Amino acid sequence: MDEREFDDFYTASFQKITGQVYAMIGDRDEAQECVQEAFVRAWAHRRKLERAEHPEAWVRTTAYRLAVSRWRRTTRGRRPADRALGARTETAAPSEAHVALVAALKQLPEAQRQALVLHHIADLPVHVVAQETGVPEGTVKARLSRGRAALAALLSDDTGYEKGASRA
């Protein structure tokens, strides 16, 4: 993969992967940083990515793992405050439905949240979700079923949305 091809890959994938990681971890700034770092690592491994069947999956998995690692460091208090960071940038306010969905996703177990995001937001088929998460397809289907049921209950209780009426 040469520089132009990598630039095209980055341009086509950055926003989509950032949205998916944001849905998994619930923090947009952290998601952007992790996806950016994942692309830096992807550049270093671009020869391997060139042969990979799904380079987006590699970047998404790397970004998610980075986010989990950062979260663990933060919760353990080992990470000093980042003084080099500038002021937060302003972005458009998310819709009420979007906020409700992210809040509901945060309440789900991590495995269910990851399966839901990969299948419904990243539009990956069940067998690809199973490969990416390293679990059998039946497990993915169970997580999807339980996750959808939990989301329906959370969204109908917390937001007043009818079951099936909210789509984000």
Secondary structure as UniProt FT lines:
FT   HELIX           3..25
FT   HELIX           28..44
FT   HELIX           46..51
FT   HELIX           55..75
FT   TURN            76..77
FT   HELIX           96..107
FT   HELIX           110..116
FT   HELIX           117..121
FT   HELIX           126..133
FT   HELIX           137..158
FT   TURN            163..165
//
